C-alpha cells in the first residue's frame, strides 16, 4: 500500500477518532506532508519508538502506541508465566505522555497483564528501579528524553530493569510487526480494568525505596555542605526527587529556577530541553549570578541525563559530558580507595565514543575498564553479565549519562546530582573548584579533549543522505584526515577492524552502523547515525601537551572530516 492509500485508509476509517481524522483532512493536498506521515510505519526499534507527535503511521500517537503495546503484550503472553505478567509504566512531562502511558496500561490490561502506573511524572531511572522492586516482567517509559517538544517516545525495559537487548528486542519487534491491522489491538474500559485488579497505581513506597537505595552511594559523609547550588529540571520529571535527595543528604543552599520548575510540555523558556546545550542554562545562569552559586545542575525531561556548569573564579564554565564523567570517575575511585571502600574486582564501564581518559583513570586504580557501543543498554548488559563475579563501580557515556550503584539499570541523573554535589563540596573544602580538579586530572593523566558535531538531516531526503554518507565512507575509506595518517578503521557494521598495514581482525562488540578511525597521533574519529534523532553524529578525540593545542587539533580534524563526508 502506497502512502496516499494509507492516508485515505485513515481518513475514511471510523476506527480513528474525529480529532485524528480532522488533523489529516487539514493536510489534504499537501503531498509532501502526507508522504512524510505515511511513507512508512514508525519503526519499533530495538529499544522502542521515538517520533514526531501527530496523526499517521510514521508519527507517534495513541494508535501507534497501542500497536507497540499489543506487540509487547503478545510477546509477554507467549514467554512469561501468568503469575509474573506485570508491567511498570512511567511517563515524563511531554505532550500526551500521561495519555500515552494510560493507553499503554489499558492495552496491557485488555491482554490480561497487570499494569502498575506511576501516580505522577517520574524519572526514567525510577522506572528501571521499580521493575525489579515490584517484581515486574517488563517496564515502559513514555518519553523522548532530550528531544525537541515535537517528539515523544516509548522505551521498553525487561525484568532485569534494563532496556531490552538481543534476542528479546528483536523478538518483540517481530510481534509488533505481526500486527497488520489496528483492529487486532485489544482494548478494555478503565473502570473494568480497575475492577478486575489489572490497572494499578504506584504510590510513594517506590519513591521512598529508590531514595534509600541511592543514599548508599554516598562516599564522603562529613563534607561541609556549604555548597550553593542552582538547579533546573527543565520543566521535567527531576524536580521532586533531585531536590529531595539533595535536601536529605545535607545540601540546604539550593535555588530552583522557578520558570522551569513545573511541567511544561512546550518547554516555553528553553526551546530544546537538552542539558548538552549551553542555552538550556540561560535562566539558571541568571539565578546563579544573583546568588553567587558554586554550581548549576540541569536535568532533562525524563531525568536520566544531567548537565553541569561550575563557577571558576569570577566566571561560569560549562562541563562537557566527558568532563563530568572523568571528574566523577576519578573522585569515586580515589575516595573509595582512600577510605578502603573500593571493592574487589572493581569495574568501570564507558562507551566507544566517550573520552579515552577513563581507561587511564581505571588503570591507575587497578580497576577493570570495559568499553561498549553507544547506549546505556549495552553498559547495563555488561553489569548484568558479570553480576556476582565482579563489582560494578561507575559508568558513563559522553551524552551526559552517569550511573553509580546497581539500583537502576539505566543512566540516573538523580544519583548523579547527589554525587556531583558531594564531589564539588569535597573539593571546595580543599579550596578547589571542579575546574581545578579537572586541571589536576589532565596533569596526572595527560591533556585529552573531545568534541561532538551533529549534522541534522530531516525527513525522507535526510534519511537517504545519512545512508549515503555511511555507504560512501565504506566504499572509499580515506587514508588520512588533514594529513594525519589513519592507523586503523573499525567498521562495526561489518564487525571488522582493518589496520594500516592491511591486516584484519574481528571486532568483539555487537554489529552496529558505526565507523571508528584511529589516527597515528592517537587522535580518533567516530561517525554514526543517531538512533533517536534525524542526525548523523561525528565524535572526535585528541591529545596534546596542553589544552590550547588540543582545541586546535580538534577543530582541524572536525573541519577536515566534515569536508570529507559532506562533499557532494
N, C-alpha and C positions, 0 to 999 in steps of 0.2 A: 504493500500500500504506500503510495507516494504521500508527500507532506500535505498536499492540498486535499487529498481524500481523507487523511487523518483529521485535518482541520474540520472538514464538513461532517465527519462522523461525530465529533464532539458537539458541534453547533446543533446538530439535528437529533441528538440523543438525550431524552429526558432523564437519563440516569444522572446527568450533571445538573447542578443547581442553577437557578436563574442568574445569579451573580456571575458565575463562570461563563455561561453562555453569552451574557451581555458583554462581558470583557472581550470575548472572542469576536462577537459581532462588530465591536468597535474598531477592530483591525482589518475588517473585510476590505479587500482591495490593496492592502499593503503586503505584497507578495514576499518582500524580504523579511518582514516581521513574522509572517506566517511560517515561512521556511525555517527561521531561527527557532521557533517554538515547536515545530513538528517534524523536522527532517530526521530526527532520531528520538528514541526514548531516553530519558535521563538515566544514565548508566548507574546501576547499583554496583559500585566497585568493590574492591577488597575490604574497604572499611565502612562502606555505606553510601549515602547520597550527599551531594552538595550541588546547589544550583541556584539560579535566579528565581525569585518568587514570582509566580504568575500561572495563568491557565495554559495548558499544553502538555504534550508528552515529554518535551525537553525542558520542563520547568518543574520547580518544586511546589507542590500544592497538596491539598488533603487527599487527592486521588492517587498521586504518585507515592505519597506517604503510606496510604492504605495498601497499595500494591507491594511496597517493600516489606511492610509488616506481615502481610499474608504469606509472602515467601519465607520470612523468618519463622512464622508460626508453623508452616508446613515442615520446615527443617526440624524445629524443636519436637513436633509431634511424631516425627519419624525416628528421632535419635535420642530422645530424653524420656526417662520413665515418668509416668503420670504424676507421681508424688513430688517430682523435682521440677515440674513445669511452672516456674515462677520467674518473672522478668521485672527488674527495677527500671524506672524511667525518670529521667531528669530533663530539664529544659532551661534555656537562658532567657535573656531579655529581648531577643529579636522578634521581629514582626511574625505573628502567628505561631511562635514557639510553643506557647501553652496549648493552643488549639491543636497543633500537630501532635503534641505529647498525649493529649486526650484521645485523638484519633488512633494513635498507636496502641494505647491501653485497651480501647474498645475492640479493635480488630483482634488483638490477642485474646481478649475475653470471649469473643464470639467463637474462637477456636478452642475454648476450654482451658486457656492458660491464664493463671493468676497474674495480675499486674500490680506493681507497687509504685505509685506515682508520688514524687516529692510534693510537699504541700506548697512550695513556692520555688521561684527560680533558684537554681543550685549549681555550684561549680562542677565541672566535669570530673575532677579527681574524687569528689564526694560520691558521685555515681559509681565510679570504679570501686571505691571502698565499700559502698552499700551492696554491691553484687555479692561479695563474699560474706559480709556481715549478716545479710539476710538469707544467705544460702540460696541465691538465685542461680538459675542455669544460664542467664544472659542479662544484658543491660542495654538500654538505648538512651542516648542523649541527643536531644534536638538542639542543634547549634550549628552555626557556620563559623565558629571561632572568631578570628580577627578579620574576616572578610568585610567588604562594604555592606551597607544596610540592605541592599537589594537581594542579598543572598540569605539562604538558610540551609540547614543540613541535618543529617541523620546518621549518627555513628553507632555501630553495634559492638558490644562487648560480650565476651564469653564468661563462663563460670569462674575462671581464674581472675576475673577483674580486668583483664587486658583486652584491647581491641582484637577482634578476630583475626587470626592469621591462618596460613595454609595448614591443613587442607580444608578447614572448616569454612574459611571465607569463600572459596570457590564453590563449595557445595551449597552455601546459602544463595550465592549468585545464581546457580542453576535452578534453585527452587523459585527464585524471583522471576527468572526468565521463562519458566514453565507457565506462568500466568499470562494467558493470551487475551483475556477479557476482564474488564473491571467487574463484570457480573459474577466472576468466580470468587470475589472477595467476600468473606463472611462479615456480617455486621450484627450488632446487638444494641439494644437500648441501654443507656447508662443505668437507669433505675433497676432494670432487670439484672445487669451485671453486678451491681452493688448487693442486691437481694440474694444473689447466688454466691456471694463471697468471692467474686472474681476481681472486682475493682476495689483496690485498697489504697489508702493514703499513708505516706511515710511522715512521721512526726519528728519531734525533737530528739528521740532516742538515738537516731543515726548520727545527727549532727554532734551530739554530746560525745558519742563513742569516737567519732572521727577526730574531734579536737583533742581528746585524751591520747589518741594514737600519735598525733603529730607532735605533741609535747615531749614524747620520748626521744625526739631527735635533737633536743637542746644539748649543747655541749658545755659552754661556759655559763654556769647559772648565777655567778656572782658579779656580773658586769654592772656598771653604774646605772644603766637605764636612763641616762640623761639625754639620749639622742632625740633630736627634734625631727619628726617625720611628717611629710606631706604624702597623702595617699589619694589616688583617684581610681575608682573601679570602672571608669569609662562607661558609666551607665549600665554596668553588667552585674554578674552574679557574685562577685567577690566581696561586695560591700560589707555584709554582716560578718562573715567568717574571718576575713582578714583583720577587721577591727577587733573582733572577739579574741583571736589568738594573740594579737599584739598586746591587748589590754591584759590578758591573763598571764602573759609572760613578762609583765612589768613595764611596758612601754606606754606611758601615760601622755607624753607630749606628742599627740597625734592630731594632725589637722587634715580634714577631708574636704575635697573640692566639692562644694555644695551643688554646683551646676551639673556635676557628673556623678552625684551620689546615688540617685534613684534611677530605676529603669527608664530608658528612653529608646524605643526601637528605631527611631530615626537618627539617633546619635547626633543631635542637633548642634552641639557645641564642638564636635570632634571632626566630623566628616567620616573618616575611616577609623574605626576603633582598634587600632593596631599599635601596641606599645613599642613596636620596632620603629615607628615613625616619630621623629622629634616633635612634629606639630601636635601630636596627641598630648604633649606635656605643656602646651601653652598656658592654660589656666592654672595648672599645678605649679608652674614656674612663678607665676604672679603671686600665688599664695605662699610659696617657699621664700621668695624675696621679702615679702611683707613680714614673715615670722622668723626670718633668719634660720630656715630649716637646714639640717645637715644632709638630708637625703629625701628623694622623691621616689615613690613607687607607683606604678600603673599596671593594673591587670586587665586582660582582655575580657570580652563579654562572658565567656564561659570559665574564666579564671583558671586556665591551665598555663598561661604564659604571663611573664612579668617583665617589665622594663624598669630600668634604674637610672636616675640622674643623681649625681652627688656634688656637694659643694666642695670646691677646692680653692682655698684662699678666698678671693672675692668673686669667683666665677662658679657657674654650674656647668658640669660636664656630663655628657651622655655616655653611658657604658653600652657597648655592643653586647649581644648575647654571648659571644665568646669571652669577652672581658669579664662579665659577671660569672660565667661558668668557671673560668680558671681561678678567679678570686675565691669562689665557694670551694672548689676542689682543693686548693692549697690550704684554705682555712680549716676545712673539715679534717683533712688528713693530718695536718701539722698539729692541730689541737687535740685530736684523738690520740695521736702518738705521744704528745706531751703529757696527757692525763692518763696514759696507759689504757685507753679505751679502744684502740684500733684492733679489730678482731683478727683472728687467724684467717688466712686465705682471703684477704680483702680484695674486692673487685670494684673498679671504676669503669664506666661504660660511656662512650660517646659515639658520634656518627662520622661517616666518611667525609662529610663536607664541613665539619667543625674544626676548630683550631688543633694543630698538632702539639701545642704546648701541654695538653692534658696527658699525653703519653709520657712526656718528660717528668711531669709532676708525679704521676703514678709510680714511675720507676724509682724516683728519689725516695719514696716511702715504701718501697718493696711491695707495691700493690699491683695486682694484675690489671692490665688495660685491655679492654675488648672494644673493637670498632665494628659498627654495624651500618647498614644502609640508613638513609634518611627516614625518620618516622619513629615515634616513641614506641610503637607496637613492636618494632624489632629490638629495641632496648629491653622491653619488658618480657619478650620471649626469651632472651638470654637469662634474665633473672629467674624466670620460671624453670628453665632447663637446668641451671646449676643449683637450685634451691636445695639446701641440706648438705651440699658439698663445699660450697664457697659462701662467703658473706658479702652481700651487696652493700656498698657504702654510699656511692653517689653516681648520678648520671646526668648528662645534659646534652642538648643539641643547640646549635648556633641560633636557631629561631626562637630564642628566649624561653625555652622549656627546661625545667630542672626537677630532679627528684632525689630526695634523701629519705630513706626508710622504705619499707615494703607494704605500708598500709594501703597505698594506691598503686595501681599498675598503669599509671599514666603520669605525664608531667603534672606538677602540682604547684600552682602559684601561691597557695596558702602556706604550706610548709616552707616554701622558698622565701616568702615575705618575712616569716619568723626568723629564719637563718640569716638572711641578708641584714636584717636589723641587728641581730645579735653580733654578727661579724663587724658591722660598721661601728657598733657601740664598743666592741672589744678593741678595735684599732684606735678609736677616739680616745680611749683611756690611756693609750700609749702615745698620744699626740700625733696620730696619723689619720689621714683620710683614706678612703678606698683608692683614690688615685695614687697616693703614696704607696699603699700596699701593692698596687698593680705595678708600679715602677720597680719595687723590690723583686717582684716575680720576674720581670724582664731581666733585671741584673743577675738574678740567680740562674735562670734557665735560657736566656737569650731573647733577643728582640724579634718577636713574631707578631704579625697582624694579618687580618683577613678582611675582605670586603665581599658583599653580595650585590649583584646588579640584576634586576629583573626586567625583562622585556615583555610588556603586555601586548598580547595578540588576541583580540576578542573575536568571537563569532566563528562561523564556518571557515572563513578565509584564514582567520588566525590559527585555527586548529591545523589546517593544512600547512601553513607556514612553519609552525612548530615541528611538524613531522618532517618537512623537507630540510630544515636546519640539521636535525639529528641524522637524517639519511645522508646528507651531503658530507657531514663530518666523517661518517663511517666509510663513505666511498673514497674520499680524498683526505686522508689524515695529514695534517701539517707536520713538517719536520722540525719547525722551530716557531716560537712566539717572540716577536720583537728581537730576533737574533739570539734568543736563548734556546739552545737545543732541547728537544723533548727527549727525556731519558726513557720513558715508558708510557704506554697508553693502555688503560684498563677499560674494557668495554663490558659493562655488567649485563648488557642485554645478551651478548654472545657468551659471557662467562669466561672471557679470555684476556690475559694480560700479555701485551707484546712489548718486549724490551727493544732498546735502540739497536741492539745487535741482531735483531730479527728473531730471537728466541721467544717461545710462547710458553705460558703456564696457565693452569686453570685457577680461576678465582673461587674463593670459598664462600662468598656471600651469595644470597639468592639472586636470581636474574632480575634485572630492572633496567629501565631505559635511562642509563647513566653512563657518561664517558668521563674518565678521570685521567688528566695529563700530569705526569710527574716530570719536572724540568731539572736540568743538570745543576742549577744553582740552588736546589732544594725548595724552589717555589713550586706551586701546584695550581692547577685549574680544573674545575669540575663543572659540567653542564648537564642539566636535566630539565624535562618539562615538570612544571608544578603539578602535584596531584589534586590540588584543591582550587586552583585559580587558572584563568586563561593566560598563563605566563610561561616563559622559559627562563630558567634561573642559571646565572653564572656565578660560581664561587671561586675566589682566588685567595691564596695564602702565600705570604712571602716572609723572608727573614733577612736581616742585615745587622750592621754594627750599631745602629741607633734607629729611633723611631722615624725620624725625618727621611732617612734613606729607605726604610720600609715603605712609607707612604708613597714616595716617588716611584718605587718599583711596582707597587700595587696598581697605581694609576696607569703606568706604562703598559703593564700586562693587560689590564682591562681594556684600554683603548685599542691595543693591538688585536686582542681576541675578538672584541665586538666588531671591529672592521672585517675580520675574517669571516665571522658567522653571519653578519648582516649584509654581506655583498650579494647583490642580485645576480 
